[in-house]
Amino acid sequence: MIPDLPDLTLPQMLRAQAQRTPARTAIRQKDFGIWRPCNWQDYFARACDLAHGLRAIGVPEGGHVAILSENRIEWVLAQLGANCAGAVVVGVYPTSPAGEVAYVLGHSDAQVVICEDQEQVDKVLDRQAELPGLVRIVVIETKGMRAYPDGAVISFAELERLGRAHRAGEPEMVDAVLARQTLADVALMIYTSGSTGKPKGAMLGYCNLRAQAVAIGGMLGLTASDTHLSYLPLCHVAEQMTTVMAPIYLGSTINFGESIRTVQEDLREVAPSTFLGVPRIWEKLHSAIHIRMLEAGGYRRALYDWALAACAPFANLPAGQRSLGQRLTFLFWYLLVFRALQNYIGLRRARVAMTGAAPISPRIVAYFRTIGVPLVEVYGATETSGMALGQRLSRLDPGSVGEVIANAEARVGEHGELQLRGETIFAGYYKNDAATAAALRDGWLHTGDVVEEKDGQFRIVDRLKDIMITAGGKNLSPSEIENTVKGSPYIKECIVIGERRKYVSALIQVDFETVGRWAEEAGITFTTFRNLVERPELRALIEAEIAAANAELAAVSHIRRFHLLTKELDHDDDEVTATMKVRRSNIAQKYATEIEALYPAG
């Protein structure tokens, strides 16, 4: 059912939630092992304090405020505070090096940046000379900041104190701003990952955010009783969708763990009813279970294998459509094996789990459905404010990303390109009219993704620009090949080579944690990543994994040769983006010698 949400902007809706259910918990933040609640009344009150604080340090209505931090309560307080002051929020990836941070701050015309800690402040100060428009730096954690000159940086707590003082003098400011605010106003700028060039700032209006709350609520049946663990970067549209858009409009509860490094522990403690994971998260959870089973051995490993074999045949059949025999079979293995696995990964109470933001191996999806995790595939983009297509739990077509959301339209254009229009489509790219004109034509967003559509269900083939044509004239989807290979718990990254080549080859990065544990179990000694990769036993293991993947692919897509990378791909080396998307052109240049060696003359 599509939720009937009021025509309010995000901060207007926050105020409404504070008035409607002031004592209900909106956010929980884990500090030093203790989960501390924040209710809707305090959420709005602190956002108002920050709005006044930003006005006190010179941020005008329509100004730009950047946030450079991992996920925590201060992130959303700053975001809603800036919006309550009529300012536009700009998210910056905390993993970005100083050069990328400076680019986003400069391009977005940010006047204030709110940093998490000394590390992030130093990135800004290192490039401050390039940022004449940046007038203030605010820091959340002040540890290590005493030696900095007075006035260079102010604390988040001080910003709140300034806000309370300013609020006493102008108590009606926020209400006046919200009275002028409309759904057409820009609320947020999210910068694209920049896998093929400089990141672009996608402008999302309040109408887009509201429409996305309607879409995700209707597609997944979310309600105020749902809970979510926020851990993916909040400067990414996927986490904005599940941490800010849907919860504020629907009134659900958000949990912030202690760190991105404690996600699995936090998941076990929170046991959320909804969970969003990018493919790499699902691959890591799959690998974590695989490692535990390697360690368990004996009868426990045998029971695990037996359970998977018994339940895999009906994994993609929705629970309501299973026969009595299938239900009893699953119940038996759930009580004996799967319940413990779900508890281990923290998803036993998950009513719906999502994978999106990048393609995923069908084997990984089928695996989690087999053990009883209600996993659905969704598709979206920064430019669609989040989800644009999604599976329903009542229809789990393998390889599909489902149907179009309720408040949008989809069509298949020239070359099979997916085109979308509707209320969730962004307003355009900041200071980039050419890119906006290329993306938005006659009201339709040209996504650049090639799709196949059948019975209203869409399957993503690949990026239009990534489709490869072999020397024999065959069209290949590198994503399909790569994600089939990455279904192996031993392979972390696969980069397919094949454009104008006689056959397909690949650069392979192993999962060091998983292959390291495999090596220990096999009695193989090693010291470093490179040392392990160069062991012939590991190459034999990867050959077997690629052979298994090839068996699932058409003959023309088989990987004939591969090179094992002797280091992990790194954002600082410009090999992957902040969202871990491979920069193919950079990889092709950097590993040109290794690639050519995969194609010997003759």
N, C-alpha and C positions, 0 to 999 in steps of 0.2 A: 504494500500500500504506500502511495506517495504521501509523505508528511505535508500537512498544511502549515507552512511556516509564515510568520508575519513578515510584511515588507519593511524590515528594519535593517540598518547597516550593522556590521559586526559589533561596534561599541554600543550602539543603541540596544542590541539584543543582549549584550552583557549587562547593561543597566536593567533591562527587563527581567533577566534571570535573578539579579540581586534583589529586585523588588518582589518577585514571585516566590522564590525559595531561598531566602537569605541565609538560612542556617545549613542548607544542604551542601555536602562536600563537593567542591568543583575540582580541586587539585590536591594531590598528595605528593610531597617531596621527601625523598629519603636523605637524611643527613646523619652521618656517623651511626648508621645502622637503624635509625628510628624514622618511621614514616610520619611526617608531620602534615596534618590536613589544613587546607585553606578553603573556607566556604565561599559561596557566590558573593556575599556581601563584602567580605574582605578583598576578594579578587577585584571587584569594581572599585572599592575604596582605594586600594593601593595603585590601581591603574590611574585613578584620578590624581593621586599625589604625584605620580610620575609625569602625567600630562602637565600639571602646574610646574613641576621641576624643569621640564624641557622648555616651557614658555619662559621661565625665570632665567635660563641660561641662553636665551635668544633664539629658540626654534620657532619660526612663525607658522601660522596656519598655512598648509601647503608645503612646508619644509620637508627635508628628507633626513631620516634617522636610520643609521645602519646598526646592525647587531652582529657581533663577531664572537660566538660562544657555542659551546656544546649545549644540549638540551637541559633546561632547568627552569624552575618557576620564574626566575628573573627574565628569561627570554620572552615568555608570553606576557608578563607584566609590562615589559618595555614595549612590546608590540602593541598591546591594547592601550597603553599609556600614550604612545605616540599617536595612535588613531584617535584617542579621546581629545588630543590637542589639535586634531585636523591634519596631522603630518602623515607622510607616506613612509612605510617601513621598507628597508632594504636588507635582506639576509645575506651574510657572507660566510662561506664555508670555513670553519675553524681549522681545518686541515690544510688550507691553502697557504703557500709560501708568501712572503712579503710582497713580491711583485704582483701576484694575482690579487691579493688584498687591496693593494694600492690602485690597481686598475679598476676594480669594482667601486671602491670609494670615490675615485676621481670621476669615473664615467657617470655614476649615479648622482653626482653633486651632493653627496652626503655632507651635512653640516655638523652632525654629532655622530660619534661611533661609540657604542656601548660594548666594551670588551670583557671577556670572562676573567682574565688573569694577566699576570705580568708577561707571559709568553706572547699573548695576543697584543698587548699594549706595545711591546717592543717591535712587532711587525709594523705597526702603524707609525711609531716614532722613527723607525728606520727609513721610511719613505715620506715623512711628513712634509719635506720640502717640495714634493711633487703634488701636494694637496692643499692649495691655497684656500679652498672653500671650506675646509674642515676647521671648525672653530673650537670644539671641545672634545675631549676624550674622557669617557666614564669607565671605571673598572669595578667589576662586581667583587672579586676576591682581592683584597689589598695586601696579601702576603708578599713580601719582597719589594714593596713599593715605597718604602720610607726614604730611600736615597734619591728619589726623583724630585726635580725642582718643584717648589710650591706653585700651584696654578697650572702646571702642565697636564695634570690628571686629577679628576675628582672621583670620589667613590660613589657607588650606586646608593649606599645608605645616605650619603650627603645630598645626593640628588633628590631622594625622597624627603629629606628634612627641608631642603629648599622648597620643595613642592608644597609641603604642609604649611609653611610660612606664607607662600604666595597664595595658597588657597584661602587662607584666613582673610586676606585682603581682597581677593576677587572670587568669592564663593560660587558665583554663577557662571564662571568661564566655561566649564565642561558642558553644562546644559545648553549654553548659548551655541557652542561649536556643534553639538549633536543636533540642535534644532535646525542648523543650516546644512548639515550633512545629508547627502542623497546617495541612493544606490549607484548612481552614475559616477561618483567620485572614485579616484584611484586609491586603493588601500595598501597595496603591497607590490613591491618589485622583486621578482625572482629571476636570478640570472641563470641562463642555461649552462650546461656543463662545459661547453666549449670544446667538444671533441674534435671539431674540424676547423676551429678558428677562435677568435676572441668571443668570450661569453656575451650574450645579448640579454638586456634587461626587459623581461616580459612584464608588462603592466597589468595587474589584476584589479578590477573594480569591485566594490562591495556587492554589486549585483552578481558577479561571477562567484564570489565566496558563498553567497546565499544559495545560488543555484546549485553549487556543488554539494552543499549540505542537504538540499532536497534530493539530489541524485543519489548520493551514497546512502542516505537514510532509506530511500525507496527501494534501491537495488538490493541492499543487504539487510533490510529490516531493522536498522539500528534504532534504539530508544534511549530514554534518559537513564535506564537501569544498566546500560552497558559500561564497561570499564576498559581502559586501553593503557598500554605501557608506551610512553614516548621515548624513542631512542634514535631513530633515523634523524639526520640533520634537519632542523626546522627551517633552514634556508632552501630546502627541497620541497616541492609542491606536495609530494606524497604525504609527508609528515604534517604539513600545514593542514591538509585535508582531514587527517584523523586526530590531530591534537587541538586545532583551533576552529576550523570551519564547522565540522559536524558537532563537536561537543558544546560549543557556545550556543548554537541554534537548537540542539536537541536536549541539552542539559545533562549530558553524561559526564563521567569522572575520568580525569587524566592522572596518570602516575608518572613521576619523574624519578628514575633511579639515581644512584650515586655517580655513575659514569657509564660511558659507552663500553667500558671494559667489564662491567658487572651485569651486562644484559641478561645472561642466562640465569644467574643467581636471582636477579630482580624478577625475572619472569616466573620463577618457581614461587617466589613470595607473593606476587600480585595475582598470579593465575588469571589473567584478563579474559573477558568474554569475547573481545575482538583483538586481532593481531594482524599487523601488516609487516611483511618481510620482503625485502628485495631478494632476487634469486640467490645472491651470495649468502644471505642469512640462512635460507633453507638448505643450501649446500653444506654450510657449516654445522647446522643441527643434524643433518643426515650423517656427516662425517663423525660428529661426536658420538652418535649412537653406534656407528660402525666400529669406532675405536673401543667403546665399552664392550661390544660383543666379541671383539678380538681378544680382549682381556678376560672375558668371562669363560669362553671356551666350554668344553665338555657338554653336559646335558643341557645347560642353559642356552648355549649357542644352537644346539639341535632343536630345542623347543622354539626358539626365535625363528629359525629357518622354516620350521614346520608351520608356525603361525602365519608367516608371510605367504607361504605356498598355498595355504588353505583360504586366505582372504583376498589375495591379489586378483583372482578372476572376477570378483564383483566390486573392486575398489572404486570404479568410476560410476557405479550405479547409486543414485541418491538413496539415502536411508529409507525413505518412504516407499520406494519402489522395489525393495528387496523382498524375496520370498521368505516364508517362515523359516525354512532350512538355512538360508543365508544369514538371517538375523540371529538364529541360535548359534550358528558357527562363529559369527563375529563375537557374540556375547561370551561364549566360552573362551575364545582366545583373548578377548579384552580383559576378562578377569584374571587370566593366567599370565598374560605377557604384556598386552598393549597398554593397560592402565599404568603400569610402572614406567613404560617408555614415555607416555604423555606427561606423567608427573615429573620425570627427569628433565624434559624440555620445557615444562611450565605451561603446557597447553591443554591440560585435562578439562578445564572449564570453558575452553574456547567454543563459542557458539558459531563463529565464522572466522576463518583465517584467510588472508589475502596474499597473493604474490603479484608483484607488478614492477614497473619502472624499467624492466629489461626482460628479454626472453629467458625462459627457463626450460630445462630438460623435462620432457614428458615423464621420464623415469622418476625424477624427483617428485613431481606432482603425484604420480600414481603411488609412490612409496608412502607419502604422508596420508593419503586417503586410505591406503591399506591399513595403516595402524590406527585409523579412526580420527585423524585431524581433519575437520571440515574445510579443506583448502579449496579456494576458488581463484581463478586467474582473472586479473583485471588489466585494462589497458588505459593509459592516459598520458598526458604530457603537461609540461609547464603551461603551454598555450591553451590547454583545456581546463585549467584550474584544478587538475586532478583527474579522477576517473571519467572516461568517456564511454568505454565499453566494459562490460563485466558479466561474469557468469553468475547464475543463480544456483543456490544449493539444490534446487529441484531439477536442474539440467546441467550435467557435468560432462559435456562433450570433450574428450581428450584432444589436446592441441588447440582448442578454441579459447578465445578470450571473451566469449559471450556475445551479448546483444548490446545495442546502443541504450544509453541511459534515457530516462523518461523525458527530460526537457532538452533533448538534442536530436538532430537528424544525422544520418550517415549515408554516404553513397560511395560507390567505387568509380573512380575517375579514370583518366587516361593512364595507361601502363599499370593499371590495377591499384592506383594510389588511393588510399583512404582519405576521404574529405568529410569534414564535419562542420556543422553550424548549430547555433543554439545559445542559450543564456550563459553557458559556462565558457564560451570562447573569449579569449583575452582581448584587451583594448588595443594592443600593438606593442612594438618594441620601443623603448625609450631612446630618443635621439637617433633613430635608425628607420627613416621612412622607406628606404629601399627594401630593407628586410621585411618590414611590415607589409608592403605592397606585394612582395613575392609570396608571403605566407597567407595573406587574406585577400581573396579574389571573389568579388561579387557576393560577399558575406560568408563564403566557405573557407574554412581553414584547410590548407593543403599540408597534410601531415608529413609527407615524404616517406610514409610507410606503405609497403605493398601488402595488400590483403587479398584473401579469398573469402567469399560470402556464400553461405548455404543455409537455407531455412532461417534466415535472420541471425545466424551465428557467424562471427567473424574469426578468421585465423590469420595471424600476422605472419607473412612470409619473410620479410626482411626490410631493411631500409632501402629505398629506391636507389640511393647512391652506392650502396654496398653490394648490390647484385653483381656477381662475377660472370664473365663469359670466358670459357676455356678456349684453348687454341683450336679445339674441335667444334666450337660454336655452341656449346651447351651452356645454358643459363644455370647458375648455382646460387643457392642461398647460404652464405657463410654462417649465418646465425643458426640455421637448422643443424648444420654439421657441428658447429662449436658446442651448441647446447646438448646435443646427443652425447658428445665426448665428455662434457662436464658432468654428465650423469654419474660418472665414476667418482667415488669418494677420494681417489688418489690424485685427481687432476683439478687444479684450481683455475687455470686459464688455458684456453686454446685459441690461437689466432690462425685462421685458415688462410692459405696462399693458393691462388688458382687463376687470377686474372691473366688471360692470354698465355696460360701455361698448359703443358701437355697432360698434366694430372694434378690432383690436389695434394698439397703437403700442409704441414702445420708447425707452428712454434708452440711448444707445450711447457707450461709452468706447473710443476707438481705442488700439491698441498703438503707443505713441509711437516706440519703436525701429524697428519695422517700417515704419510709415508715413513716418517720418523718412527712412529709407533709400530708400523708394519716391520720396519727393519729391526727394531729391538726384539719383536716377537720371533723374527726369523734368525736371530743371532748374527745379524750383519752389523759390523762396526762402522762408525762414521764420525766425523768431527763437525764439519760445516755443511751448509746447504749445498755448496758446489761439490764437496767431497761425496756426499750422498748421491747427488744427481749423476756423477760420473761412474758410479758403481754399475757393473754389467747386470747385476741382479735386478736393479731398479729399472733399467732399460727394458729388460725382459718383462717385468710387471706391466709397464706402460704399453709395450707392444701388445700384450694380451688384452688390456683394457681398450685399446684402439681397435683391435680386431673385433671385440664384442660390440663396440659402437658401429663399426662398419657393417656389421650384420643387420643393423636396423636401418641402414641407408641404401639408397639406390646405388648401383655399381659406379656410376659416373661421379658420385659424391664421396667415394671411399678415399680415405687418407692413405696414400701410398708410402710416403716418407715423412719423418718428423725430426725436429731438433729440440732437445731438452734445454731449456734456458737454465743458465747456471746462477741466476740471481732472480729475486722476485721483482716483478714490475713495480715501479715506484712513481708516485705522484711528483715527488721532488725532481725526478729525472725526466719529467715531461712525457712519461710513457702511458700514464692513465690520468683521467680527470679526477676531480675531488669526489665524484660519485663512482669512481673505479671503472669508468668506461674506457676502453682501450683507444688510444690515439693511433689509429692504423697507419696513417702516413708517417708519423714519427717512428713507429716500430719498424716500418718497411725500410726507412733510411738507416736507422741505428743497427739493424740486423741484416743489412743487405748482403754481407759476405756469407753469413750462415744460410740465408735464403737461397742464394745462388748455388751453394754447395748441395742443396737438396735436388738440384736439377743438373746433374753431370752431363757434359756434352756427349753426343753420340746416341 
